[in-house]
Amino acid sequence: LIWAMKCISHHSPIQHFGTDCQDLVRMISEPVTWPSFSTELEEFAHLRRRLPNFYLSYIPRSSNSKADCLAKVARTFRSD
């Protein structure tokens, strides 16, 4: 998510992200309850200030099968 936010902050006005990870949505909405991720959440908070229209929504994997399939294919590619 942080990588995507960095990219989008420079190139796109669209700031709506979807995820099938409920923990990520909870982490963003209640960062103090996730102290082991404090470094990442601080970076996220910094980036979020640069994206005034940021929105993160939970999308169940079963409702987003095409994106899930693309993600699985993408994991098979190596970048050297």
FITORLO-666066 format. One record per residue: x, y, z of N, C-alpha, C, O, CB in turn; residue in one letter; residue number from 1. Coordinates in nm, 3 decimals. Atoms other than C-alpha are relative to their C-alpha. Glycine has a CB too. Layout:
residues N
n.px:n.py:n.pz:ca.px:ca.py:ca.pz:c.px:c.py:c.pz:o.px:o.py:o.pz:cb.px:cb.py:cb.pz:residuo:num
X:Y:Z:X:Y:Z:X:Y:Z:X:Y:Z:X:Y:Z:a:NUM
...
END
This chain:
residues 80
n.px:n.py:n.pz:ca.px:ca.py:ca.pz:c.px:c.py:c.pz:o.px:o.py:o.pz:cb.px:cb.py:cb.pz:residuo:num
0.083:-0.119:0.000:0.000:0.000:0.000:0.087:0.125:0.000:0.058:0.221:-0.071:-0.094:0.000:0.121:l:1
-0.087:-0.118:-0.006:0.280:0.242:0.085:0.063:0.027:-0.136:0.067:0.142:-0.180:0.110:-0.020:0.106:i:2
-0.058:-0.018:0.134:0.449:0.183:-0.252:-0.104:0.059:-0.096:-0.073:0.152:-0.170:0.053:-0.135:-0.055:w:3
0.106:-0.050:0.088:0.119:0.239:-0.435:-0.032:0.146:0.031:-0.054:0.225:-0.060:-0.126:-0.086:0.013:a:4
0.028:-0.138:-0.038:0.056:0.557:-0.239:0.109:0.095:-0.048:0.080:0.206:-0.093:-0.016:0.011:0.151:m:5
-0.110:-0.084:0.049:0.401:0.692:-0.327:-0.015:0.025:-0.149:0.001:0.138:-0.195:0.136:-0.066:0.030:k:6
0.015:-0.014:0.145:0.342:0.626:-0.696:-0.118:0.089:-0.036:-0.105:0.179:-0.119:-0.018:-0.137:-0.064:c:7
0.121:-0.073:0.036:-0.008:0.764:-0.706:0.006:0.146:0.041:-0.057:0.231:-0.022:-0.121:-0.067:0.063:i:8
-0.008:-0.139:-0.045:0.081:1.080:-0.515:0.069:0.088:-0.103:0.052:0.210:-0.101:0.074:0.008:0.133:s:9
-0.070:-0.077:0.102:0.296:1.186:-0.809:-0.069:-0.003:-0.135:-0.041:0.082:-0.220:0.140:-0.052:-0.015:h:10
0.049:0.021:0.135:0.089:1.068:-1.101:-0.151:-0.005:-0.018:-0.197:-0.009:-0.132:0.056:-0.123:-0.051:h:11
0.142:0.021:0.020:-0.282:1.041:-1.035:-0.084:0.068:0.108:-0.048:0.066:0.226:-0.031:-0.148:-0.003:s:12
0.091:-0.058:-0.099:-0.569:1.226:-0.870:-0.089:-0.107:0.066:-0.156:-0.078:0.165:-0.087:0.106:-0.066:p:13
0.082:0.108:-0.055:-0.741:0.891:-0.804:0.068:-0.053:0.125:0.185:-0.092:0.121:-0.021:-0.114:-0.105:i:14
-0.061:0.039:-0.126:-0.683:0.799:-0.443:-0.086:-0.099:0.076:-0.090:-0.097:0.199:0.024:0.123:0.085:q:15
0.083:0.102:-0.064:-0.919:0.511:-0.374:0.070:-0.133:-0.016:0.096:-0.179:-0.127:-0.144:-0.004:-0.063:h:16
-0.067:0.129:-0.001:-0.751:0.187:-0.277:-0.095:-0.104:0.056:-0.175:-0.075:0.145:0.131:0.006:0.082:f:17
0.078:0.111:-0.051:-0.916:-0.148:-0.223:0.092:-0.111:0.044:0.199:-0.131:-0.016:-0.100:-0.050:-0.106:g:18
-0.081:0.111:-0.049:-0.782:-0.442:-0.028:-0.090:-0.112:0.051:-0.202:-0.088:0.096:0.095:0.047:0.112:t:19
0.074:0.113:-0.057:-0.895:-0.788:0.070:0.054:-0.036:0.139:0.023:-0.143:0.193:0.007:-0.122:-0.094:d:20
-0.060:0.023:-0.132:-0.700:-0.760:0.396:-0.071:0.086:0.106:-0.046:0.206:0.117:0.153:0.032:-0.003:c:21
0.073:-0.074:-0.103:-0.932:-0.663:0.680:0.093:0.055:0.107:0.068:0.162:0.162:-0.105:-0.090:0.065:q:22
-0.095:-0.049:-0.100:-0.636:-0.631:0.916:0.063:0.131:-0.044:0.087:0.219:0.039:0.109:-0.104:0.025:d:23
-0.058:-0.125:0.049:-0.487:-0.360:0.695:-0.098:0.116:0.021:-0.058:0.223:0.064:0.037:-0.012:-0.150:l:24
0.101:-0.104:-0.020:-0.811:-0.161:0.706:-0.009:0.036:0.149:-0.018:0.153:0.184:-0.139:-0.046:-0.053:v:25
0.004:-0.025:-0.145:-0.822:-0.201:1.086:0.126:0.076:0.046:0.119:0.167:0.128:-0.013:-0.133:0.077:r:26
-0.127:-0.062:-0.036:-0.456:-0.103:1.113:-0.002:0.150:-0.032:0.046:0.232:0.046:0.116:-0.069:-0.074:m:27
0.006:-0.140:0.043:-0.519:0.220:0.922:-0.097:0.079:0.088:-0.069:0.194:0.123:-0.044:0.009:-0.148:i:28
0.100:-0.073:-0.078:-0.827:0.311:1.124:0.032:0.004:0.149:-0.015:0.094:0.219:-0.136:-0.063:-0.020:s:29
-0.036:0.005:-0.142:-0.680:0.215:1.465:0.149:-0.028:0.018:0.186:-0.132:0.071:-0.084:-0.109:0.073:e:30
-0.144:0.027:-0.001:-0.300:0.252:1.439:0.060:-0.026:0.138:0.157:-0.100:0.149:0.071:0.114:-0.062:p:31
-0.059:0.019:-0.133:-0.236:0.265:1.815:-0.016:-0.143:0.051:0.056:-0.184:0.142:-0.064:0.095:0.099:v:32
0.019:0.139:-0.043:-0.362:-0.092:1.852:0.094:-0.096:-0.074:0.087:-0.217:-0.053:-0.144:-0.043:-0.022:t:33
-0.095:0.081:0.077:-0.087:-0.216:1.615:0.142:0.052:0.021:0.205:0.094:-0.076:-0.037:0.002:-0.151:w:34
-0.132:-0.060:-0.027:0.239:-0.106:1.785:0.115:-0.064:-0.076:0.215:0.003:-0.101:0.028:-0.009:0.147:p:35
-0.112:0.063:0.071:0.456:-0.359:1.602:0.014:0.053:-0.143:0.116:0.027:-0.207:-0.020:-0.152:-0.004:s:36
-0.006:-0.058:0.134:0.378:-0.175:1.277:0.014:0.152:0.006:-0.017:0.221:-0.091:-0.125:-0.037:-0.080:f:37
-0.004:-0.145:-0.019:0.443:0.174:1.414:0.083:0.073:-0.105:0.046:0.181:-0.149:0.053:0.032:0.137:s:38
-0.084:-0.065:0.101:0.722:0.254:1.167:-0.074:0.012:-0.132:-0.075:0.118:-0.194:0.131:-0.079:-0.021:t:39
0.075:-0.001:0.125:0.512:0.158:0.866:-0.121:0.092:0.009:-0.154:0.162:-0.087:-0.045:-0.142:-0.037:e:40
0.118:-0.084:-0.016:0.207:0.335:1.005:0.036:0.148:0.005:-0.043:0.232:-0.039:-0.075:-0.038:0.127:l:41
-0.047:-0.139:0.004:0.408:0.655:1.057:0.025:0.043:-0.144:-0.012:0.153:-0.183:0.128:0.017:0.084:e:42
-0.023:-0.031:0.141:0.519:0.641:0.694:-0.133:0.014:-0.073:-0.150:0.104:-0.155:0.087:-0.108:-0.067:e:43
0.133:-0.007:0.060:0.160:0.574:0.591:-0.067:0.134:0.033:-0.122:0.199:-0.056:-0.088:-0.117:0.049:f:44
0.063:-0.126:-0.042:0.037:0.875:0.792:0.061:0.118:-0.074:-0.010:0.210:-0.114:0.015:0.019:0.152:a:45
-0.068:-0.106:0.075:0.297:1.097:0.625:-0.050:0.005:-0.144:-0.083:0.113:-0.195:0.154:-0.021:0.002:h:46
0.049:0.005:0.138:0.191:0.982:0.278:-0.147:0.039:-0.009:-0.188:0.104:-0.105:0.021:-0.139:-0.059:l:47
0.144:-0.030:0.003:-0.177:1.011:0.363:-0.025:0.151:0.001:-0.121:0.198:-0.060:-0.071:-0.066:0.120:r:48
0.015:-0.146:-0.001:-0.132:1.382:0.434:0.020:0.059:-0.139:-0.033:0.166:-0.168:0.099:0.063:0.099:r:49
-0.022:-0.047:0.137:-0.015:1.420:0.072:-0.112:-0.041:-0.094:-0.117:0.004:-0.208:0.132:-0.054:-0.052:r:50
0.112:0.048:0.080:-0.330:1.248:-0.055:-0.130:0.042:0.069:-0.187:-0.037:0.145:0.007:-0.156:-0.019:l:51
0.116:-0.050:-0.074:-0.624:1.460:0.063:-0.129:-0.078:-0.024:-0.219:-0.075:0.059:-0.022:0.143:-0.035:p:52
0.122:0.076:0.032:-0.884:1.238:-0.104:0.020:-0.150:0.017:-0.052:-0.229:-0.044:-0.044:0.030:-0.141:n:53
-0.030:0.142:-0.022:-0.738:0.908:0.018:-0.119:-0.073:0.060:-0.186:-0.022:0.150:0.122:-0.015:0.090:f:54
0.106:0.085:-0.053:-0.987:0.629:0.080:0.043:-0.144:-0.017:0.088:-0.183:-0.125:-0.137:0.027:-0.071:y:55
-0.034:0.142:0.004:-0.922:0.265:0.164:-0.125:-0.080:0.035:-0.189:-0.055:0.138:0.117:-0.034:0.098:l:56
0.119:0.080:-0.028:-1.200:0.011:0.142:0.033:-0.149:-0.004:0.122:-0.193:-0.076:-0.112:0.031:-0.100:s:57
-0.013:0.146:-0.004:-1.228:-0.357:0.221:-0.087:-0.060:-0.109:-0.206:-0.027:-0.120:-0.038:-0.057:0.140:y:58
0.071:0.073:0.104:-1.327:-0.578:-0.072:0.029:-0.147:0.021:0.143:-0.190:0.006:0.042:0.048:-0.145:i:59
-0.025:0.143:-0.020:-1.374:-0.947:0.003:0.059:-0.064:-0.125:0.020:-0.032:-0.237:-0.131:-0.072:0.039:p:60
-0.065:0.068:0.111:-1.156:-1.168:-0.213:-0.103:-0.066:-0.092:-0.086:-0.067:-0.214:0.100:-0.105:0.052:r:61
0.103:0.066:0.081:-1.466:-1.355:-0.329:-0.074:0.098:-0.091:-0.132:0.056:-0.191:-0.100:-0.070:0.091:s:62
0.064:-0.102:0.082:-1.602:-1.028:-0.469:0.096:0.063:-0.100:0.056:0.150:-0.179:-0.060:0.108:0.087:s:63
-0.102:-0.063:0.084:-1.281:-0.944:-0.650:0.091:-0.106:-0.060:0.213:-0.095:-0.053:0.082:0.102:0.081:n:64
-0.078:0.114:0.048:-1.171:-1.265:-0.817:0.097:0.035:-0.112:0.204:-0.027:-0.122:-0.094:-0.108:-0.048:s:65
-0.091:-0.037:0.109:-1.016:-1.097:-1.124:0.129:0.063:0.054:0.238:0.029:0.010:-0.069:0.097:-0.098:k:66
-0.119:-0.063:-0.060:-0.781:-0.881:-0.915:0.082:-0.103:0.076:0.205:-0.099:0.074:-0.040:0.115:0.093:a:67
-0.070:0.105:-0.073:-0.696:-1.181:-0.698:0.080:-0.087:-0.096:0.194:-0.124:-0.067:-0.099:-0.087:0.080:d:68
-0.069:0.080:0.102:-0.606:-1.381:-1.009:0.122:0.075:-0.054:0.229:0.016:-0.069:-0.096:-0.036:-0.115:c:69
-0.113:-0.080:0.049:-0.386:-1.097:-1.141:0.112:0.006:0.103:0.230:-0.002:0.068:-0.047:0.142:-0.035:l:70
-0.101:-0.005:-0.106:-0.208:-1.072:-0.805:0.076:-0.131:0.007:0.198:-0.131:0.027:-0.065:0.031:0.135:a:71
-0.067:0.130:-0.003:-0.134:-1.445:-0.809:0.095:-0.015:-0.117:0.206:-0.067:-0.101:-0.103:-0.113:-0.001:k:72
-0.087:0.007:0.118:0.008:-1.422:-1.162:0.121:0.091:0.020:0.233:0.052:-0.013:-0.078:0.041:-0.128:v:73
-0.109:-0.095:-0.020:0.217:-1.117:-1.069:0.106:-0.055:0.096:0.224:-0.025:0.080:-0.053:0.132:0.054:a:74
-0.097:0.057:-0.095:0.378:-1.307:-0.780:0.092:-0.102:-0.064:0.196:-0.134:-0.008:-0.073:-0.063:0.116:r:75
-0.083:0.100:0.065:0.516:-1.562:-1.025:0.114:0.063:-0.080:0.210:-0.006:-0.116:-0.084:-0.086:-0.092:t:76
-0.105:-0.068:0.076:0.726:-1.301:-1.209:0.113:0.042:0.092:0.091:0.085:0.205:-0.057:0.122:-0.074:f:77
-0.118:-0.045:-0.074:1.079:-1.228:-1.093:0.050:0.130:-0.059:0.047:0.148:-0.181:0.111:-0.106:-0.002:r:78
-0.065:-0.120:0.052:1.240:-0.890:-1.120:0.145:-0.005:0.044:0.175:-0.021:0.163:-0.070:0.132:0.049:s:79
-0.144:0.006:-0.029:1.617:-0.887:-1.141:0.062:0.136:0.002:0.182:0.150:0.025:0.073:-0.088:-0.101:d:80
END
